[in-house]
C-alpha cells in the first residue's frame, strides 16, 4: 500500500504552491479567520480574499498582532462588482421567485458575495462555516455554483490523520458522509462511495480502498440496514474510478485489520486495507469521526464537500485557526483538480 508523508498537511501545502489559487474567506468577523489568513499569507500556498469592511478587518488584525497586508480585502458595500454580481444572482434565481431588490440585498451578504466571486471566476474556492451553519454555506452554494456535471448527490468527507497508526494509508483515512446526508438510500450511498474514491485519488494521490461500513460483515446479520449497505456496495462497484476498490458490508475491524478481514471476508479486495470509510448514515459517520478525533488524538480536516461544480467547503464551528489553514490548502488542491 502507498504511503503518505506523516507530516500530511505540509505535503498538501507544497502541492498547493505548485499552482497558487485564490480562496475566499467571508467570515472576517471571526478572529480565527484572520489568524488563519495571517498564517497562509506568510506560508504563501494560496492567495486569500477577505470579505468585509477593510478598516474593521485591519483594526481587528492589528489589535491581535496579525498581519493580513498580503490578503485582498473586498467590501461588498463598496465594490464595483456589486451591481454586476447582483444582476447575475437575479438572473440565476428569478425563476425561483427572487426579485431584483432581494438580489441587491443578498449580494451584500459576505457568503453570497464570495460565492459570486467564485461563480464569475474572480476566485477559485470558498470556505465558510466557522461562524455559520452548514445550511448557511451550502444552500447558497447550490443556488449559485450548483452541482458538478453528472452529479446526483452532493456529499461531504473528512480527512482523518491518526498519529502512530498502522492502518489505512499510513494513518490517513477519508470518512464519508460526516456532515450532510442524514439517511442516504443504497443508490445515494453508492454515489457517495464513488465521489469519495475520486476525492481520495485526487487529493491524497493514493489508490482508494473503500469499505461500505455496517455492523455486519458479508451478511452475518440480516436486516434492512445491512441490506442497504450490501446493495450500495454492488452499485458502487460499477461507479468506481480506475484503480479503486470497494466492498461491503464490512465491520470496521474487518475493514482495517488484515487478520480479521481474512477471517470474516476471505477474498475481499478491501478487507484489511481500507483507507476510505463510507458510513451508512449521518449519525454513525458524525459520531465515528468525532470519536476518532478525540480518543485517538487524530487531526480532522473538513467536512470537505464533493459534488459542487467549484470548490466550496464547510468548516466545523469548533474549528481552530490551524484547521482553517489546512482546509484552505485542501481547497486549493480541489481548485487545481477542478481545472
C-alpha positions as CSV (number, residue, x, y, z in Angstrom):
1,X,0.0,0.0,0.0
2,X,1.2,3.5,-0.8
3,X,2.5,5.6,2.0
4,X,1.7,9.3,2.7
5,X,4.1,11.6,4.4
6,X,3.2,11.7,8.1
7,X,3.5,15.5,8.0
8,X,0.4,15.3,6.0
9,X,-0.7,18.9,5.7
10,X,2.8,20.2,4.9
11,X,2.8,17.9,1.8
12,X,-0.6,19.3,0.9
13,X,0.7,22.9,1.2
14,X,3.7,22.0,-1.0
15,X,1.4,20.7,-3.7
16,X,-0.8,23.8,-3.4
17,X,2.3,26.0,-4.0
18,X,2.8,24.5,-7.5
19,X,-0.2,26.4,-8.8
20,X,-1.4,29.2,-6.5
21,X,-5.1,29.5,-6.2
22,X,-7.3,32.3,-4.7
23,X,-9.5,31.3,-1.8
24,X,-12.3,33.4,-0.3
25,X,-12.8,33.6,3.4
26,X,-16.1,35.6,4.1
27,X,-16.3,35.3,7.9
28,X,-13.9,38.1,8.8
29,X,-15.7,38.9,12.0
30,X,-14.3,35.7,13.4
31,X,-10.7,36.1,14.7
32,X,-9.9,32.6,13.7
33,X,-10.3,33.6,10.1
34,X,-7.8,36.4,10.5
35,X,-5.4,34.2,12.4
36,X,-5.6,31.7,9.5
37,X,-5.1,34.4,6.9
38,X,-2.0,35.6,8.7
39,X,-0.5,32.1,8.6
40,X,-1.5,31.4,5.0
41,X,-0.1,34.7,3.7
42,X,3.2,34.1,5.5
43,X,3.4,30.5,4.1
44,X,2.4,31.5,0.6
45,X,0.5,28.5,-0.6
46,X,-2.7,30.4,-1.5
47,X,-3.9,33.9,-2.2
48,X,-6.6,35.0,0.3
49,X,-9.6,37.2,-0.2
50,X,-11.2,38.6,3.0
51,X,-14.8,39.8,2.6
52,X,-15.8,42.7,4.8
53,X,-15.1,46.3,5.9
54,X,-11.4,47.0,5.3
55,X,-11.0,49.4,8.2
56,X,-12.6,46.9,10.7
57,X,-10.6,44.0,9.4
58,X,-7.3,45.8,9.7
59,X,-8.2,47.2,13.1
60,X,-9.0,43.7,14.4
61,X,-5.8,42.3,12.9
62,X,-3.7,45.0,14.4
63,X,-5.3,44.5,17.9
64,X,-4.4,40.8,17.7
65,X,-0.9,41.3,16.3
66,X,-1.8,39.7,13.0
67,X,-0.6,40.7,9.5
68,X,-3.1,40.4,6.7
69,X,-1.5,43.0,4.5
70,X,-0.9,40.5,1.7
71,X,-4.6,39.5,1.7
72,X,-7.1,41.1,-0.7
73,X,-9.9,42.8,1.2
74,X,-13.2,43.3,-0.6
75,X,-16.2,45.2,0.9
76,X,-19.5,44.2,-0.8
77,X,-20.9,47.6,0.2
78,X,-18.5,49.5,-1.9
79,X,-17.2,47.0,-4.5
80,X,-17.5,48.0,-8.2
81,X,-18.6,44.4,-8.8
82,X,-21.6,44.6,-6.6
83,X,-24.1,45.7,-9.3
84,X,-22.9,43.1,-11.8
85,X,-23.0,40.3,-9.2
86,X,-26.5,41.3,-8.1
87,X,-27.7,41.2,-11.7
88,X,-26.2,37.8,-12.2
89,X,-27.7,36.5,-9.0
90,X,-31.1,37.8,-10.0
91,X,-30.9,36.1,-13.4
92,X,-29.9,32.8,-11.7
93,X,-32.7,32.9,-9.2
94,X,-35.6,34.9,-10.8
95,X,-37.3,31.6,-11.9
96,X,-37.4,30.7,-8.2
97,X,-39.1,33.9,-7.3
98,X,-36.2,36.2,-6.4
99,X,-36.7,39.9,-7.1
100,X,-34.0,42.4,-8.2
101,X,-34.3,44.1,-4.8
102,X,-33.8,40.8,-3.0
103,X,-30.7,40.1,-5.1
104,X,-29.3,43.6,-4.4
105,X,-29.7,43.0,-0.6
106,X,-28.4,39.4,-0.7
107,X,-25.2,40.3,-2.5
108,X,-24.2,42.4,0.5
109,X,-24.0,39.2,2.5
110,X,-20.3,38.1,2.5
111,X,-21.1,34.5,1.8
112,X,-23.2,35.4,-1.3
113,X,-20.7,37.9,-2.5
114,X,-17.9,35.4,-2.1
115,X,-19.8,32.8,-4.0
116,X,-20.5,35.2,-6.8
117,X,-16.7,35.8,-7.0
118,X,-16.3,32.1,-7.4
119,X,-19.1,31.9,-10.0
120,X,-17.7,34.7,-12.1
121,X,-14.1,33.3,-12.0
122,X,-12.8,36.0,-9.7
123,X,-11.7,33.4,-7.1
124,X,-11.1,29.6,-7.2
125,X,-12.6,28.4,-3.9
126,X,-14.6,29.5,-0.8
127,X,-14.6,28.3,2.8
128,X,-17.2,29.2,5.3
129,X,-18.8,27.7,8.4
130,X,-16.7,28.8,11.3
131,X,-19.5,31.2,12.3
132,X,-22.3,29.8,10.1
133,X,-24.3,26.6,9.9
134,X,-23.8,24.1,7.2
135,X,-27.1,25.3,5.6
136,X,-25.9,28.9,5.6
137,X,-22.9,27.8,3.5
138,X,-24.3,25.0,1.3
139,X,-27.7,26.4,0.4
140,X,-26.4,29.5,-1.4
141,X,-23.6,27.4,-2.9
142,X,-26.1,25.1,-4.5
143,X,-28.2,28.0,-5.6
144,X,-25.2,29.9,-7.2
145,X,-22.5,27.4,-8.1
146,X,-24.8,24.3,-8.4
147,X,-23.7,20.7,-8.8
148,X,-20.9,19.3,-10.9
149,X,-21.8,17.6,-14.2
150,X,-23.2,14.1,-13.8
151,X,-23.5,14.5,-10.0
152,X,-26.7,13.2,-8.4
153,X,-25.8,14.0,-4.8
154,X,-23.6,16.5,-3.0
155,X,-21.9,14.9,0.0
156,X,-19.1,15.7,2.4
157,X,-16.0,13.9,3.7
158,X,-13.5,14.4,6.5
159,X,-9.8,13.6,6.2
160,X,-8.6,11.9,9.3
161,X,-4.9,11.9,10.1
162,X,-4.3,9.4,13.0
163,X,-0.9,9.5,14.7
164,X,1.1,6.3,15.2
165,X,-1.4,4.3,13.2
166,X,-0.6,1.2,11.2
167,X,-3.9,1.2,9.4
168,X,-5.3,3.0,6.4
169,X,-2.8,4.9,4.3
170,X,-0.1,5.4,6.8
171,X,-2.7,6.5,9.3
172,X,-4.7,8.7,6.9
173,X,-8.4,7.9,6.1
174,X,-11.3,9.5,4.4
175,X,-14.6,9.3,6.3
176,X,-17.9,9.9,4.4
177,X,-20.5,11.4,4.7
178,X,-19.9,13.1,8.1
179,X,-21.9,16.4,7.6
180,X,-24.7,16.4,5.1
181,X,-26.9,13.4,4.1
182,X,-28.8,12.1,7.1
183,X,-30.0,8.7,5.8
184,X,-28.9,8.0,2.2
185,X,-30.5,5.2,0.4
186,X,-28.4,2.5,-1.4
187,X,-28.1,4.4,-4.6
188,X,-27.1,7.6,-2.8
189,X,-24.6,5.6,-0.6
190,X,-23.0,4.2,-3.8
191,X,-22.7,7.7,-5.2
192,X,-21.1,8.9,-2.0
193,X,-18.6,6.0,-2.2
194,X,-17.7,6.8,-5.8
195,X,-17.3,10.5,-5.0
196,X,-15.1,9.7,-2.0
197,X,-12.9,7.4,-4.1
198,X,-12.4,10.2,-6.6
199,X,-11.6,12.7,-3.8
200,X,-9.1,10.3,-2.3
201,X,-7.4,9.8,-5.6
202,X,-7.3,13.5,-6.4
203,X,-6.4,14.9,-3.0
204,X,-4.3,12.2,-1.4
205,X,-2.8,10.7,-4.6
206,X,-3.3,7.1,-3.5
207,X,-5.5,4.2,-4.7
208,X,-8.8,4.2,-2.7
209,X,-9.9,1.1,-0.8
210,X,-13.5,1.8,0.1
211,X,-15.2,0.0,2.9
212,X,-19.0,0.2,3.0
213,X,-19.4,0.0,6.7
214,X,-22.1,-1.8,8.7
215,X,-22.5,-3.7,12.0
216,X,-22.4,-6.9,9.9
217,X,-19.7,-8.3,7.6
218,X,-20.9,-10.1,4.5
219,X,-24.4,-10.6,5.8
220,X,-23.6,-12.2,9.1
221,X,-26.8,-10.5,10.2
222,X,-30.0,-9.9,8.3
223,X,-31.7,-6.5,8.4
224,X,-32.9,-3.6,6.3
225,X,-29.9,-1.6,7.4
226,X,-27.4,-4.3,6.3
227,X,-29.2,-4.9,3.0
228,X,-29.0,-1.2,2.2
229,X,-25.2,-1.3,2.6
230,X,-24.9,-4.6,0.6
231,X,-26.9,-3.1,-2.3
232,X,-24.9,0.1,-2.2
233,X,-21.6,-1.9,-2.4
234,X,-22.8,-3.7,-5.5
235,X,-23.9,-0.5,-7.2
236,X,-20.7,1.3,-6.2
237,X,-18.6,-1.3,-8.0
238,X,-19.9,-0.1,-11.3
239,X,-19.1,3.6,-10.5
240,X,-15.6,3.4,-9.1
241,X,-12.8,5.3,-10.8
242,X,-9.9,3.3,-12.3
243,X,-7.6,2.0,-9.6
244,X,-10.2,2.0,-6.9
245,X,-11.7,-0.9,-4.9
246,X,-14.9,-1.1,-2.9
247,X,-16.5,-3.9,-0.8
248,X,-19.2,-4.3,1.8
249,X,-20.9,-4.6,4.1
250,X,-17.8,-4.7,6.3
251,X,-17.4,-4.1,10.0
252,X,-14.7,-1.6,10.9
253,X,-12.3,-4.3,12.3
254,X,-12.8,-6.4,9.1
255,X,-12.1,-3.3,7.0
256,X,-8.7,-2.3,8.6
257,X,-7.2,-5.4,10.4
258,X,-5.7,-7.8,7.9
259,X,-6.1,-11.0,10.0
260,X,-9.8,-10.2,10.9
261,X,-10.5,-9.3,7.3
262,X,-9.1,-12.5,6.0
263,X,-11.2,-14.5,8.5
264,X,-14.5,-12.6,8.1
265,X,-14.3,-11.6,4.4
266,X,-12.0,-14.0,2.6
267,X,-11.2,-13.0,-0.9
268,X,-12.2,-9.3,-0.4
269,X,-10.3,-6.7,-2.3
270,X,-10.8,-4.2,0.5
271,X,-10.9,-6.1,3.9
272,X,-7.8,-5.4,6.0
273,X,-6.6,-2.4,3.9
274,X,-9.4,0.1,3.8
275,X,-8.5,3.8,3.7
276,X,-12.0,5.1,2.9
277,X,-14.9,4.6,5.2
278,X,-18.5,5.1,3.9
279,X,-20.8,5.1,6.8
280,X,-24.5,4.0,6.4
281,X,-25.9,7.2,7.9
282,X,-25.0,10.6,9.3
283,X,-25.4,9.5,12.9
284,X,-22.7,6.8,12.7
285,X,-20.5,9.0,10.5
286,X,-20.5,12.0,12.7
287,X,-20.1,10.0,15.9
288,X,-17.3,8.0,14.3
289,X,-15.2,10.8,13.2
290,X,-15.6,12.8,16.4
291,X,-14.6,9.7,18.4
292,X,-11.5,9.1,16.4
293,X,-10.6,12.8,16.5
294,X,-10.9,13.0,20.3
295,X,-9.9,9.5,21.5
296,X,-7.1,8.8,19.0
297,X,-6.0,12.4,19.0
298,X,-6.5,12.5,15.2
299,X,-6.4,15.6,13.1
300,X,-9.6,16.1,11.3
301,X,-9.8,18.2,8.1
302,X,-13.3,19.0,6.9
303,X,-16.0,18.5,6.4
304,X,-14.9,18.9,2.7
305,X,-17.6,19.0,0.0
306,X,-17.8,16.9,-3.1
307,X,-20.2,17.2,-6.0
308,X,-20.4,21.0,-6.2
309,X,-19.2,22.5,-9.5
310,X,-16.5,24.6,-7.9
311,X,-14.7,24.1,-4.5
312,X,-16.9,25.2,-1.6
313,X,-16.1,23.8,1.8
314,X,-17.9,24.0,5.2
315,X,-15.9,24.4,8.4
316,X,-16.8,23.0,11.7
317,X,-17.9,25.7,14.1
318,X,-15.5,24.2,16.6
319,X,-12.5,24.6,14.2
320,X,-9.2,26.1,15.2
321,X,-7.2,28.6,13.0
322,X,-4.9,25.7,12.1
323,X,-7.9,23.7,11.0
324,X,-8.8,26.5,8.7
325,X,-5.3,26.7,7.3
326,X,-5.4,23.0,6.5
327,X,-8.8,23.3,4.8
328,X,-7.6,26.2,2.7
329,X,-4.7,24.1,1.5
330,X,-7.0,21.2,0.6
331,X,-9.4,23.6,-1.1
332,X,-6.6,24.9,-3.2
333,X,-5.8,21.4,-4.4
334,X,-9.5,20.9,-5.2
335,X,-9.3,24.0,-7.3
336,X,-6.3,22.7,-9.1
337,X,-8.1,19.4,-9.9
338,X,-11.3,21.4,-10.9
339,X,-9.4,22.8,-13.9
